[in-house]
Amino acid sequence: MSAILLLFIFVLAIFLGLELITKVPSQLHTPLMSGSNAISGITIVGALLAAGTGGTVGTILGTLAVVFATINVVGGYLVTDRMLAMFKSSRREE
């Protein structure tokens, strides 16, 4: 693919993402983001492939992608856990 086409797709994705995220009500923003962070675990698979099949630059970028994707996934699960903890009852039933 040419660089112009890739840049066009990137800019289109930015505008589409902005348009979609502004339509989400504020009550659904946290669950949506925590779920999308958890789903981004698929990114780790792509990052591992990039780290294993590239040269020196591909290995460095792939390793950085693995680190950042892992942080994103762990953060998504932590936010989800914290959100679910808000719904637990504080009373002990005996």
C-alpha positions in Angstrom: 0.0 0.0 0.0 1.2 3.5 -0.6 2.0 5.9 2.2 -0.8 8.3 1.1 -3.4 5.5 1.3 -2.2 4.5 4.8 -2.2 8.1 6.0 -5.8 8.5 4.6 -6.9 5.4 6.5 -5.2 6.6 9.7 -6.9 10.1 9.5 -10.3 8.5 8.7 -9.9 6.2 11.7 -9.2 9.2 13.9 -12.3 11.0 12.8 -14.5 7.9 13.1 -13.2 7.2 16.6 -13.8 10.8 17.6 -17.3 10.7 16.2 -18.1 7.4 18.0 -16.7 8.3 21.3 -18.6 11.6 21.5 -21.8 9.7 21.1 -21.2 7.5 24.1 -23.1 8.6 27.3 -20.9 9.4 30.3 -22.3 6.6 32.3 -21.1 4.1 29.7 -17.7 5.5 29.1 -15.8 3.7 31.9 -17.2 0.2 31.1 -16.7 0.7 27.4 -13.0 1.8 27.9 -12.2 -1.0 30.4 -13.7 -3.5 28.0 -11.9 -2.2 25.0 -8.6 -2.2 27.0 -9.1 -5.8 27.9 -10.0 -6.8 24.3 -6.8 -5.1 23.1 -5.0 -8.2 24.3 -5.2 -9.1 20.6 -2.6 -6.3 20.1 -0.2 -8.4 22.1 -0.3 -11.2 19.6 0.4 -8.8 16.7 3.2 -7.2 18.7 4.8 -10.6 19.4 4.7 -11.3 15.7 6.2 -8.0 14.9 9.0 -8.5 17.4 9.8 -12.0 16.1 9.8 -11.3 12.3 11.5 -7.9 12.0 15.1 -6.9 11.9 16.6 -4.8 14.7 14.1 -2.0 14.3 11.1 -4.4 14.1 12.3 -6.2 17.3 12.7 -3.0 19.2 9.3 -1.6 18.1 7.6 -5.0 18.6 9.0 -5.2 22.1 7.8 -1.7 22.9 4.4 -2.7 21.5 4.3 -5.7 23.8 5.1 -3.6 26.8 2.5 -0.9 26.1 -0.2 -3.4 25.1 0.4 -5.4 28.3 0.1 -2.2 30.4 -3.2 -1.4 28.5 -4.6 -4.9 29.2 -3.7 -4.9 32.9 -5.1 -1.4 33.3 -8.3 -2.5 31.7 -8.7 -5.3 34.1 -7.8 -3.1 37.1 -10.4 -0.5 36.1 -13.0 -3.3 35.6 -12.2 -4.8 39.0 -12.4 -1.4 40.7 -15.7 -0.7 39.0 -17.2 -4.0 40.0 -16.1 -3.5 43.6 -18.3 -0.4 43.8 -21.3 -2.7 43.4 -20.4 -5.1 46.2 -22.4 -4.8 49.3 -20.6 -3.4 52.3 -22.8 -5.2 54.8 -21.8 -8.6 56.0 -24.6 -11.1 56.0 -24.3 -13.8 58.7 
